[in-house]
């Protein structure tokens, strides 16, 4: 019998592997940061003993969720300017509030708060675009979260950089500083095509190619944006990106609400990926992304919450439910975006979008041990006929009981082990008081 660090024993194991296998009365063996075996509990008990054994009876064991798009530090702006149209919200409220308040302190404590919220709701990996992203990377590393982060790059001054050249230099610094880190990866992230010139887009892509890292951008979030960009470039935004040489298997687009069939064919031809943000898109009335059609075209689609200023939470269980329901409304078809498809968007396919499909997103031998354990012994989860259905339509983030990331237990029985959440919330409340004062001046 082999001794390993941790055995998660006796739960229903949803692997999210290529066969979507579910093992009833199953176990997961973890050694170091790696899953060494997944199988039936009885057979696994003969093969492995754990220095730590987690009793997962009456629980669902599944891969940690992958939040494909957020702005972690914007927890500090949660609820600041609700019920407004996207460009009004962005230009008249969020950008001014950021200009007055965003600094390394806000970026760090807002990101730590986001990590606490995400761990508590079962997210083990997130992709972030914001300002002072070195602080977000530091926060994630200390919290024990896996992440792909990138400094937002703009044509105009931001709180963290005065010029796009400074934004690109900051990104280069991040790539080199965090190279080889077990949890933190870096992407090149120009904000949008309407806040970055073609010259900046070209330089950003060259930087991404130089280091072989992902290139990510907000794209086609509204029909108005699509029309504005077509007029600006004299062609569709996707054609412009194609001519710029931006589209390849490392290209990630956030939102894509206003994509049409031609856009989707272009993305599919180049192996590009999309992150769907249903709750933010609904709240800002941006529209409904044609996710079912994207999947039919062969585009890999992940799932994101967006930031707390436009959602207002980081609970991916809510995003899964919204994605499934919106997909049915968009097509007036109750079979569109079925639960297993949406679970894959939040796990295996979400990891693939971020270029991490070979290390996380499923429970199988050789993968990193990013695992969540969900308590099924609750009224709203009783009875249980179909695990995928329950995940999408019944479960909440608060049902997550225990979380492992990279083999490390970061939450046990709802208690965070890497974050002093009381202290963090008090720091963010202090920052919020400063924000409120600044908006009155």
C-alpha positions as CSV (number, residue, x, y, z in Angstrom):
1,X,0.0,0.0,0.0
2,X,1.3,3.4,-0.9
3,X,1.2,6.3,1.5
4,X,0.1,9.6,0.0
5,X,-0.4,13.1,1.4
6,X,-4.2,13.2,1.1
7,X,-7.1,10.8,0.3
8,X,-10.5,12.2,-0.3
9,X,-12.7,9.2,0.4
10,X,-16.2,8.0,-0.1
11,X,-17.8,10.8,-2.1
12,X,-19.5,11.0,-5.5
13,X,-16.6,12.0,-7.8
14,X,-17.5,14.1,-10.9
15,X,-14.3,13.9,-12.9
16,X,-15.1,16.4,-15.7
17,X,-12.8,14.3,-17.9
18,X,-13.3,13.6,-21.6
19,X,-16.0,11.0,-20.8
20,X,-17.6,13.1,-18.0
21,X,-17.3,10.1,-15.8
22,X,-19.0,10.0,-12.4
23,X,-17.8,7.6,-9.8
24,X,-20.3,6.9,-7.0
25,X,-18.6,6.0,-3.7
26,X,-15.3,7.1,-5.2
27,X,-12.0,8.5,-3.9
28,X,-9.2,10.8,-5.0
29,X,-5.6,10.3,-3.9
30,X,-3.3,13.3,-3.8
31,X,0.4,13.4,-3.3
32,X,2.2,16.8,-3.2
33,X,0.3,19.0,-5.7
34,X,-0.8,16.1,-8.0
35,X,-3.6,13.7,-8.3
36,X,-2.1,10.3,-8.4
37,X,-5.3,8.2,-8.7
38,X,-9.1,8.4,-9.0
39,X,-11.3,5.4,-8.6
40,X,-13.8,3.5,-6.5
41,X,-13.4,3.9,-2.7
42,X,-13.1,0.2,-2.0
43,X,-10.3,-0.4,-4.6
44,X,-8.5,2.9,-3.6
45,X,-8.5,2.0,0.1
46,X,-6.5,-1.1,-0.8
47,X,-3.9,0.9,-2.8
48,X,-3.5,4.1,-0.8
49,X,-3.4,5.4,2.7
50,X,-3.4,9.1,3.4
51,X,-1.5,11.0,6.0
52,X,-4.7,13.1,5.8
53,X,-8.0,11.5,5.0
54,X,-11.0,13.7,4.1
55,X,-14.4,12.0,4.7
56,X,-16.4,12.9,1.6
57,X,-19.5,10.8,2.3
58,X,-22.7,12.7,1.4
59,X,-20.5,15.0,-0.7
60,X,-19.8,15.8,-4.3
61,X,-16.1,15.9,-5.2
62,X,-15.4,17.8,-8.4
63,X,-12.7,19.9,-10.1
64,X,-12.3,23.4,-8.8
65,X,-14.1,26.0,-10.9
66,X,-12.3,28.3,-13.4
67,X,-13.4,31.9,-13.4
68,X,-12.3,32.9,-16.9
69,X,-12.7,36.7,-16.6
70,X,-12.8,39.0,-13.6
71,X,-11.4,42.2,-12.2
72,X,-10.5,41.0,-8.7
73,X,-9.7,44.3,-7.0
74,X,-13.0,45.8,-8.1
75,X,-14.5,44.1,-5.0
76,X,-13.8,47.6,-3.6
77,X,-16.4,49.1,-6.0
78,X,-19.1,46.5,-5.4
79,X,-22.5,48.2,-5.8
80,X,-21.0,51.6,-6.5
81,X,-22.9,52.5,-9.7
82,X,-25.6,50.0,-10.4
83,X,-28.4,50.0,-13.0
84,X,-26.6,52.0,-15.6
85,X,-25.8,51.4,-19.3
86,X,-22.3,50.1,-20.1
87,X,-20.6,53.2,-21.5
88,X,-22.4,55.5,-19.0
89,X,-21.3,53.2,-16.1
90,X,-17.7,53.0,-17.4
91,X,-17.0,56.5,-18.5
92,X,-19.0,58.5,-15.9
93,X,-18.6,56.4,-12.8
94,X,-16.0,53.6,-12.8
95,X,-13.2,55.4,-14.7
96,X,-13.5,58.5,-12.5
97,X,-13.7,56.5,-9.3
98,X,-10.7,54.5,-10.3
99,X,-8.7,57.6,-11.2
100,X,-9.2,59.0,-7.7
101,X,-8.8,55.8,-5.7
102,X,-7.0,52.9,-7.3
103,X,-3.5,52.4,-5.9
104,X,-1.4,49.4,-4.8
105,X,-3.2,49.2,-1.5
106,X,-6.6,49.0,-3.0
107,X,-5.4,46.5,-5.6
108,X,-3.9,44.2,-3.0
109,X,-6.7,44.2,-0.4
110,X,-9.5,44.2,-3.0
111,X,-7.8,41.1,-4.6
112,X,-7.3,39.3,-1.3
113,X,-11.1,39.9,-0.6
114,X,-11.8,38.5,-4.1
115,X,-9.7,35.4,-3.4
116,X,-11.6,34.8,-0.2
117,X,-14.9,35.1,-2.0
118,X,-13.8,32.9,-4.8
119,X,-12.4,30.1,-2.6
120,X,-15.5,30.2,-0.5
121,X,-17.6,29.6,-3.6
122,X,-15.4,26.9,-5.1
123,X,-13.3,28.8,-7.6
124,X,-9.7,27.6,-7.6
125,X,-8.4,29.4,-10.8
126,X,-9.2,32.9,-12.1
127,X,-8.2,35.1,-15.0
128,X,-7.8,38.8,-14.1
129,X,-7.4,42.1,-15.9
130,X,-7.0,45.2,-13.9
131,X,-4.4,47.7,-12.5
132,X,-1.4,47.2,-10.3
133,X,-1.7,43.5,-11.2
134,X,1.6,42.7,-9.4
135,X,-0.5,43.2,-6.2
136,X,-3.2,40.9,-7.5
137,X,-0.6,38.2,-8.3
138,X,0.9,38.7,-4.8
139,X,-2.5,38.3,-3.2
140,X,-3.4,35.2,-5.2
141,X,0.0,33.6,-4.4
142,X,-0.4,34.2,-0.7
143,X,-4.0,32.9,-0.8
144,X,-2.9,29.8,-2.6
145,X,-5.0,30.5,-5.7
146,X,-4.1,29.6,-9.3
147,X,-4.4,32.6,-11.6
148,X,-3.7,34.1,-15.0
149,X,-3.3,37.9,-14.6
150,X,-2.5,40.8,-16.8
151,X,-2.1,44.6,-16.5
152,X,-4.8,46.5,-18.3
153,X,-3.2,48.5,-21.2
154,X,-4.8,51.7,-22.4
155,X,-4.0,54.6,-24.8
156,X,-4.6,57.1,-22.0
157,X,-3.2,57.4,-18.5
158,X,-4.5,55.0,-15.9
159,X,-3.8,55.0,-12.1
160,X,-1.0,52.6,-12.6
161,X,0.6,53.7,-15.9
162,X,0.9,57.0,-17.7
163,X,1.3,55.7,-21.2
164,X,0.7,52.5,-23.2
165,X,4.4,52.0,-23.3
166,X,4.5,51.9,-19.5
167,X,1.7,49.4,-19.6
168,X,3.6,47.2,-21.9
169,X,6.8,47.6,-19.8
170,X,4.8,46.6,-16.7
171,X,3.5,43.5,-18.5
172,X,7.0,42.5,-19.5
173,X,8.1,42.9,-15.9
174,X,5.2,40.7,-14.7
175,X,6.0,38.0,-17.2
176,X,9.7,37.9,-16.1
177,X,9.0,38.3,-12.4
178,X,6.5,35.5,-12.1
179,X,8.0,33.1,-14.6
180,X,8.1,29.6,-13.2
181,X,5.7,30.3,-10.3
182,X,3.6,27.3,-9.5
183,X,0.3,29.3,-9.3
184,X,0.7,32.6,-11.0
185,X,0.8,33.0,-14.8
186,X,0.8,36.2,-16.8
187,X,-1.1,37.3,-19.9
188,X,-0.8,40.4,-22.2
189,X,-4.1,42.2,-21.8
190,X,-4.9,45.4,-23.8
191,X,-8.3,46.6,-22.4
192,X,-10.3,46.9,-25.6
193,X,-10.1,47.9,-29.3
194,X,-11.7,51.2,-28.5
195,X,-9.3,52.1,-25.7
196,X,-6.1,50.9,-27.5
197,X,-4.8,52.1,-30.9
198,X,-3.9,49.6,-33.6
199,X,-0.2,50.4,-32.9
200,X,-0.6,49.4,-29.2
201,X,-2.5,46.3,-30.2
202,X,0.3,45.3,-32.5
203,X,2.9,45.9,-29.8
204,X,0.9,43.9,-27.3
205,X,0.6,41.0,-29.6
206,X,4.3,41.1,-30.3
207,X,5.0,41.0,-26.6
208,X,2.7,38.0,-26.2
209,X,4.4,36.2,-29.0
210,X,7.8,36.9,-27.7
211,X,7.1,35.1,-24.4
212,X,4.4,32.6,-25.7
213,X,1.8,33.8,-23.3
214,X,-2.0,34.4,-23.8
215,X,-3.3,37.6,-25.4
216,X,-6.6,38.6,-23.9
217,X,-9.0,41.5,-24.6
218,X,-12.6,42.6,-24.0
219,X,-14.4,42.3,-27.4
220,X,-17.8,43.0,-29.0
221,X,-19.5,43.4,-25.6
222,X,-22.4,45.4,-27.2
223,X,-23.8,46.0,-30.7
224,X,-22.9,49.7,-30.3
225,X,-19.2,48.7,-29.8
226,X,-19.4,46.4,-32.9
227,X,-20.7,49.3,-35.0
228,X,-18.2,51.8,-33.6
229,X,-15.3,49.5,-34.4
230,X,-16.5,48.7,-37.9
231,X,-16.7,52.4,-38.6
232,X,-13.3,53.0,-37.1
233,X,-11.4,50.3,-38.9
234,X,-13.5,50.1,-42.1
235,X,-14.0,46.4,-41.4
236,X,-15.4,44.1,-38.8
237,X,-13.4,43.9,-35.5
238,X,-12.6,40.3,-36.1
239,X,-11.3,41.0,-39.6
240,X,-9.1,43.8,-38.1
241,X,-7.7,41.4,-35.5
242,X,-7.1,38.8,-38.2
243,X,-5.2,41.3,-40.4
244,X,-3.2,42.4,-37.3
245,X,-2.1,38.8,-36.8
246,X,-3.7,38.6,-33.4
247,X,-5.9,35.6,-33.8
248,X,-4.5,32.2,-32.8
249,X,-4.9,29.5,-30.1
250,X,-3.5,31.9,-27.4
251,X,-6.2,34.6,-28.2
252,X,-8.9,35.0,-25.5
253,X,-11.9,37.3,-26.0
254,X,-14.1,38.3,-23.1
255,X,-17.9,38.7,-23.7
256,X,-18.4,38.5,-27.5
257,X,-22.1,39.3,-27.1
258,X,-22.3,40.9,-30.6
259,X,-20.6,38.1,-32.5
260,X,-22.3,36.9,-35.8
261,X,-21.8,33.8,-37.8
262,X,-18.9,35.2,-39.8
263,X,-17.1,36.3,-36.5
264,X,-17.5,32.8,-35.1
265,X,-16.2,31.2,-38.2
266,X,-13.1,33.4,-38.1
267,X,-12.5,32.5,-34.4
268,X,-13.0,28.8,-35.1
269,X,-10.6,28.9,-38.0
270,X,-7.9,30.4,-35.8
271,X,-8.5,28.4,-32.6
272,X,-9.5,31.4,-30.6
273,X,-11.3,31.1,-27.3
274,X,-14.2,33.0,-25.6
275,X,-15.2,33.7,-22.0
276,X,-18.9,34.1,-21.5
277,X,-20.0,36.5,-18.7
278,X,-23.8,36.1,-18.5
279,X,-24.6,37.9,-15.3
280,X,-22.6,41.0,-16.2
281,X,-24.0,41.1,-19.7
282,X,-27.6,40.9,-18.3
283,X,-27.0,43.6,-15.6
284,X,-25.5,46.0,-18.1
285,X,-28.2,45.1,-20.7
286,X,-25.4,44.3,-23.2
287,X,-27.3,41.4,-24.7
288,X,-27.1,37.6,-24.9
289,X,-23.9,36.1,-26.3
290,X,-24.6,33.3,-28.9
291,X,-22.8,30.7,-26.9
292,X,-24.7,27.7,-28.3
293,X,-23.7,28.7,-31.9
294,X,-20.1,29.3,-30.7
295,X,-19.9,25.7,-29.4
296,X,-21.5,24.4,-32.6
297,X,-18.7,26.2,-34.5
298,X,-16.1,24.4,-32.4
299,X,-15.0,27.4,-30.3
300,X,-13.9,26.7,-26.8
301,X,-16.0,28.7,-24.4
302,X,-15.3,29.3,-20.7
303,X,-17.3,31.1,-18.1
304,X,-16.6,34.2,-16.1
305,X,-18.2,36.4,-13.5
306,X,-16.7,39.7,-14.6
307,X,-15.9,42.1,-11.8
308,X,-17.9,42.9,-8.7
309,X,-18.8,46.3,-10.0
310,X,-20.8,44.8,-12.8
311,X,-22.1,41.5,-11.4
312,X,-22.0,41.9,-8.2
313,X,-20.4,38.7,-6.9
314,X,-17.8,36.2,-7.9
315,X,-19.9,33.0,-7.4
316,X,-19.5,30.8,-10.5
317,X,-22.4,28.6,-9.5
318,X,-24.7,31.7,-10.2
319,X,-22.9,32.2,-13.5
320,X,-23.5,28.6,-14.5
321,X,-27.2,28.9,-13.8
322,X,-27.5,32.2,-15.7
323,X,-25.5,30.8,-18.7
324,X,-27.8,27.8,-18.9
325,X,-31.0,29.7,-18.6
326,X,-29.9,32.5,-21.0
327,X,-28.8,29.9,-23.6
328,X,-32.3,28.5,-23.6
329,X,-34.0,31.9,-23.8
330,X,-31.7,33.0,-26.6
331,X,-32.8,30.0,-28.7
332,X,-36.2,29.5,-27.2
333,X,-35.1,25.9,-26.8
334,X,-35.1,24.2,-23.4
335,X,-32.4,21.7,-24.7
336,X,-29.9,24.4,-25.5
337,X,-26.8,24.7,-23.3
338,X,-27.6,21.6,-21.2
339,X,-26.1,21.3,-17.7
340,X,-23.2,19.0,-18.6
341,X,-22.1,21.5,-21.2
342,X,-22.2,24.4,-18.8
343,X,-20.3,22.5,-16.1
344,X,-17.5,21.8,-18.6
345,X,-17.4,25.6,-19.4
346,X,-16.7,26.2,-15.7
347,X,-14.2,23.4,-15.4
348,X,-12.4,21.5,-18.2
349,X,-13.1,23.9,-21.0
350,X,-12.5,27.0,-18.8
351,X,-9.0,25.6,-18.1
352,X,-8.5,25.1,-21.8
353,X,-9.4,28.7,-22.6
354,X,-6.7,29.9,-20.2
355,X,-4.1,27.5,-21.6
356,X,-4.2,25.4,-18.5
357,X,-6.1,22.3,-19.8
358,X,-3.1,20.1,-19.2
359,X,-2.9,20.9,-15.5
360,X,-6.4,21.7,-14.1
361,X,-10.1,21.5,-14.9
362,X,-10.6,17.8,-14.4
363,X,-9.9,15.1,-11.8
364,X,-7.6,12.5,-13.3
365,X,-4.1,11.1,-12.7
366,X,-1.3,13.6,-13.3
367,X,-3.5,16.7,-13.0
368,X,-2.9,19.3,-10.3
369,X,-5.0,18.7,-7.2
370,X,-7.5,21.5,-7.6
371,X,-10.5,19.9,-5.9
372,X,-13.7,21.2,-4.3
373,X,-15.9,19.2,-2.0
374,X,-19.6,20.1,-1.9
375,X,-22.0,19.2,1.0
376,X,-25.0,17.4,-0.4
377,X,-26.7,16.9,2.9
378,X,-29.0,20.0,2.5
379,X,-32.7,20.4,1.9
380,X,-32.2,22.3,-1.4
381,X,-30.0,19.5,-2.7
382,X,-32.4,16.7,-1.8
383,X,-33.2,14.4,-3.6
384,X,-30.4,14.0,-6.1
385,X,-31.0,12.4,-9.5
386,X,-28.5,14.1,-11.7
387,X,-25.2,15.6,-10.5
388,X,-24.7,18.0,-13.4
389,X,-28.3,19.3,-13.1
390,X,-27.8,19.9,-9.4
391,X,-24.6,21.8,-10.0
392,X,-26.1,24.2,-12.5
393,X,-29.7,24.6,-11.2
394,X,-29.6,24.0,-7.5
395,X,-26.2,24.5,-5.9
396,X,-24.8,27.7,-4.5
397,X,-21.3,28.8,-3.7
398,X,-22.1,28.5,0.0
399,X,-22.6,24.7,-0.4
400,X,-18.8,24.3,-1.0
401,X,-17.3,22.7,2.1
402,X,-13.6,22.1,1.5
403,X,-11.2,23.4,-1.2
404,X,-7.8,22.1,-2.3
405,X,-5.6,24.1,-4.7
406,X,-2.4,22.6,-5.9
407,X,-2.8,19.9,-3.3
408,X,-3.0,22.3,-0.4
409,X,-6.2,22.6,1.7
410,X,-7.1,26.3,1.6
411,X,-10.6,25.9,3.1
412,X,-11.7,23.2,5.4
413,X,-15.3,22.8,6.6
414,X,-16.0,26.4,5.5
415,X,-13.0,27.8,7.4
416,X,-10.4,29.7,5.3
417,X,-6.9,28.6,6.1
418,X,-4.8,31.0,4.0
419,X,-6.8,34.3,4.5
420,X,-7.8,36.2,7.7
421,X,-11.1,37.2,6.2
422,X,-12.2,39.4,9.1
423,X,-9.1,41.5,8.8
424,X,-9.4,41.7,5.0
425,X,-13.0,42.8,5.2
426,X,-12.1,45.6,7.7
427,X,-9.3,46.8,5.4
428,X,-11.7,47.0,2.4
429,X,-14.4,48.8,4.5
430,X,-11.7,51.4,5.3
431,X,-10.9,51.7,1.6
432,X,-14.6,52.0,0.8
433,X,-15.0,54.9,3.2
434,X,-12.2,56.7,1.3
435,X,-13.9,56.0,-2.0
436,X,-17.2,57.4,-0.7
437,X,-15.5,60.6,0.4
438,X,-13.7,61.0,-2.9
439,X,-17.0,60.9,-4.8
440,X,-18.3,63.9,-2.9
441,X,-15.4,66.1,-3.9
